[in-house]
Amino acid sequence: MKIGFENQTIGRYVIDIDGTLRTTNSRLVNAEEIIALHGRLATDAAITWEVNGETIPIHRGDRVELSEDSVAFFRSSAAPRLFRSCAWRNGLRPRWGDDALAA
């Protein structure tokens, strides 16, 4: 008896994107390929790579090397965001807690 997923090939590298497991045969992946593997992300989504408790932003030109021995964890956000420290240095006031800053 054949089940529908038996005809699909399984890649050598396992990627977790927002809690969804995907596989690929590419040892090196970039942000566009990660977005394409997810299948339901906007093309301008910001991608971060989680490694040993650290969050590393993946820029469009960056390539991430995958390992066959471990799962690579990636997270996405709906649109590119400025980090709080960058916005504060550029003179932009944060939208949250403005009343607390005025006191």
Backbone bond lengths (Angstrom), bond angles and torsions (degrees), N, CA, C in turn:
res aa  C-N    CA-C-N  psi(-1)  N-CA   C-N-CA  omega(-1)  CA-C   N-CA-C  phi
1 M - - - 1.442 - - 1.523 109.34 -
2 K 1.312 116.44 129.08 1.458 120.64 179.88 1.515 110.08 -102.91
3 I 1.322 114.00 137.32 1.463 120.99 175.72 1.523 106.89 -106.01
4 G 1.309 118.26 152.74 1.462 123.03 -173.34 1.513 115.82 -52.38
5 F 1.341 118.50 -37.16 1.454 119.32 -175.14 1.526 113.12 -81.47
6 E 1.326 119.36 -5.84 1.457 121.28 -179.14 1.527 112.00 -67.47
7 N 1.311 118.06 -23.04 1.458 120.75 -179.11 1.516 113.04 -87.12
8 Q 1.320 117.34 -7.14 1.456 120.28 -179.80 1.520 109.55 -86.02
9 T 1.331 115.71 141.87 1.452 119.61 178.07 1.524 109.35 -85.39
10 I 1.304 115.64 147.80 1.457 121.26 178.26 1.519 107.36 -107.65
11 G 1.330 116.35 129.53 1.456 121.54 -178.74 1.519 112.38 -75.34
12 R 1.314 115.61 169.23 1.460 122.17 -178.16 1.519 112.96 -81.20
13 Y 1.328 118.07 -24.00 1.460 122.30 -175.36 1.523 109.24 -115.36
14 V 1.338 116.51 132.44 1.457 122.05 -178.26 1.523 109.11 -103.48
15 I 1.342 115.36 132.22 1.461 122.95 -178.94 1.520 108.60 -125.31
16 D 1.320 116.50 134.22 1.462 122.82 173.46 1.525 106.87 -104.55
17 I 1.334 116.87 114.57 1.466 121.99 179.09 1.517 107.34 -115.94
18 D 1.312 116.96 108.34 1.476 122.32 -179.11 1.528 112.01 54.00
19 G 1.322 117.38 38.47 1.457 120.85 178.59 1.510 115.08 85.31
20 T 1.331 117.72 1.95 1.463 122.26 178.85 1.524 108.70 -107.22
21 L 1.328 117.13 124.58 1.455 120.86 -179.72 1.520 110.97 -83.71
22 R 1.314 115.76 131.96 1.467 123.57 175.92 1.517 107.97 -133.28
23 T 1.324 116.60 159.67 1.460 121.07 176.63 1.512 110.00 -127.54
24 T 1.325 114.83 155.68 1.456 121.39 178.33 1.525 108.71 -149.08
25 N 1.298 116.54 159.91 1.459 121.64 173.97 1.519 111.77 -100.85
26 S 1.327 117.85 -1.11 1.459 122.30 179.79 1.523 109.73 -84.96
27 R 1.326 116.18 126.38 1.462 120.49 178.72 1.520 111.16 -74.14
28 L 1.325 117.47 -31.88 1.465 122.83 178.29 1.522 109.07 -113.27
29 V 1.337 117.17 129.64 1.460 121.39 178.43 1.526 109.17 -128.88
30 N 1.333 115.88 151.24 1.462 120.73 174.90 1.527 108.98 -116.57
31 A 1.322 116.64 -179.37 1.467 121.15 -175.32 1.527 112.00 -60.89
32 E 1.338 117.70 -41.00 1.464 120.19 -179.71 1.520 111.71 -62.79
33 E 1.329 116.91 -39.33 1.462 120.35 179.57 1.529 111.32 -68.82
34 I 1.330 116.89 -35.84 1.459 120.40 177.35 1.520 110.25 -66.02
35 I 1.336 116.66 -42.67 1.471 121.25 177.46 1.529 110.01 -62.43
36 A 1.328 117.01 -41.48 1.468 120.55 179.27 1.531 111.42 -66.48
37 L 1.334 117.46 -38.12 1.458 120.18 178.13 1.525 111.48 -64.54
38 H 1.321 116.77 -36.83 1.470 119.77 179.33 1.518 110.12 -64.41
39 G 1.334 116.63 -46.40 1.453 121.08 174.94 1.514 116.46 91.18
40 R 1.331 118.95 -19.78 1.461 119.75 -177.29 1.527 112.61 -128.34
41 L 1.308 117.97 18.79 1.466 121.21 179.46 1.519 110.57 -97.24
42 A 1.327 115.32 151.39 1.464 120.29 173.30 1.528 108.54 -68.33
43 T 1.321 116.24 150.43 1.465 119.87 -176.81 1.521 112.90 -66.82
44 D 1.348 118.32 -19.15 1.463 120.77 179.11 1.528 112.71 -100.45
45 A 1.320 117.47 16.98 1.472 121.06 -179.53 1.523 110.29 -65.48
46 A 1.324 115.84 142.21 1.458 121.31 176.23 1.524 108.46 -86.22
47 I 1.335 116.23 134.21 1.457 122.08 -177.38 1.524 108.80 -113.98
48 T 1.332 116.15 134.81 1.462 121.28 173.03 1.521 108.57 -123.28
49 W 1.324 115.38 149.53 1.460 123.55 -178.97 1.515 107.40 -110.01
50 E 1.313 117.93 128.71 1.456 122.04 -179.85 1.527 109.04 -102.16
51 V 1.357 114.93 116.42 1.456 120.98 -178.07 1.525 108.52 -132.00
52 N 1.317 117.23 120.62 1.469 122.78 176.59 1.518 112.77 49.18
53 G 1.312 117.68 43.77 1.452 121.95 178.36 1.515 114.82 82.39
54 E 1.315 119.00 -2.64 1.461 122.63 178.79 1.521 109.69 -102.99
55 T 1.329 115.41 147.95 1.459 121.50 177.57 1.517 108.31 -110.07
56 I 1.319 116.39 120.52 1.469 122.11 -176.69 1.517 108.62 -116.65
57 P 1.354 117.92 119.87 1.475 119.14 177.06 1.528 110.88 -67.16
58 I 1.324 116.33 137.84 1.458 121.97 177.69 1.527 107.30 -104.05
59 H 1.326 115.58 115.41 1.466 120.57 179.15 1.524 108.90 -86.24
60 R 1.305 116.93 167.26 1.473 121.27 -174.01 1.524 113.00 -59.82
61 G 1.311 119.59 -33.95 1.458 121.40 -178.22 1.515 114.66 -87.82
62 D 1.338 117.59 -10.21 1.466 121.95 -177.52 1.521 111.45 -74.52
63 R 1.336 115.03 145.36 1.461 120.58 174.72 1.522 107.14 -122.31
64 V 1.321 115.62 137.11 1.461 122.42 -178.91 1.517 108.34 -108.22
65 E 1.332 116.17 130.96 1.464 120.52 177.87 1.528 108.80 -89.65
66 L 1.312 115.67 126.87 1.461 122.09 -178.50 1.521 110.44 -95.88
67 S 1.329 116.04 158.02 1.449 122.32 178.48 1.533 109.36 -119.95
68 E 1.326 116.43 142.84 1.459 120.76 177.38 1.527 111.50 -73.96
69 D 1.327 116.72 -17.78 1.462 121.17 -174.92 1.517 114.20 -88.69
70 S 1.332 117.92 -10.75 1.465 119.50 -177.17 1.530 110.51 -145.67
71 V 1.313 114.55 162.79 1.458 121.57 177.83 1.525 108.56 -90.66
72 A 1.325 117.55 134.55 1.465 122.18 175.77 1.530 108.23 -92.49
73 F 1.333 116.64 129.78 1.458 121.83 -177.18 1.523 110.22 -104.90
74 F 1.337 115.55 125.39 1.459 121.92 178.22 1.521 109.18 -125.51
75 R 1.327 116.66 147.45 1.462 122.49 175.88 1.524 107.84 -127.30
76 S 1.319 115.29 151.47 1.465 119.73 179.84 1.514 109.66 -123.55
77 S 1.320 115.26 156.69 1.464 121.07 170.11 1.519 106.62 -128.60
78 A 1.318 116.27 154.58 1.463 121.94 -170.48 1.519 113.16 -59.16
79 A 1.304 118.25 -36.59 1.464 121.23 -178.65 1.521 108.47 -148.92
80 P 1.316 117.12 157.45 1.467 119.02 177.12 1.521 110.72 -58.51
81 R 1.330 115.72 136.52 1.457 120.82 -179.87 1.515 110.05 -124.41
82 L 1.300 115.81 152.54 1.452 120.61 171.39 1.514 108.53 -84.69
83 F 1.324 116.88 141.23 1.446 119.21 173.09 1.522 108.29 -72.68
84 R 1.303 117.54 152.82 1.460 121.38 -175.84 1.521 112.10 -55.49
85 S 1.330 118.18 -41.93 1.459 120.23 -177.65 1.527 111.03 -65.69
86 C 1.325 118.41 -36.96 1.462 121.36 178.92 1.526 110.57 -65.99
87 A 1.315 116.79 -44.31 1.464 120.33 -179.73 1.516 110.36 -64.90
88 W 1.322 117.29 -39.72 1.463 120.69 -178.03 1.521 110.82 -66.84
89 R 1.333 118.92 -39.71 1.468 122.64 179.62 1.522 111.35 -66.40
90 N 1.315 117.43 -32.68 1.459 120.84 -178.39 1.520 112.89 -83.54
91 G 1.330 117.17 5.71 1.455 120.62 176.50 1.511 114.84 84.46
92 L 1.321 118.16 6.73 1.452 120.97 179.06 1.522 108.89 -83.29
93 R 1.296 116.55 134.59 1.461 120.22 177.86 1.519 108.96 -86.32
94 P 1.317 116.35 134.78 1.463 118.40 177.17 1.509 111.42 -66.75
95 R 1.331 117.44 150.35 1.454 122.33 -178.63 1.516 112.38 -80.71
96 W 1.295 117.77 -16.25 1.451 120.19 -179.86 1.524 109.69 -97.84
97 G 1.301 118.13 139.13 1.456 123.25 173.24 1.514 115.40 66.23
98 D 1.335 119.46 31.84 1.459 120.29 178.86 1.525 111.59 -61.55
99 D 1.345 117.48 -33.93 1.455 120.22 179.72 1.521 111.11 -65.15
100 A 1.329 117.47 -35.47 1.453 121.11 179.89 1.524 111.05 -69.03
101 L 1.331 117.18 -33.48 1.465 120.45 179.85 1.530 111.75 -74.03
102 A 1.323 118.13 -29.89 1.453 121.52 -177.76 1.525 111.49 -73.62
103 A 1.327 117.58 -23.83 1.480 120.97 -177.36 1.494 112.58 -76.74
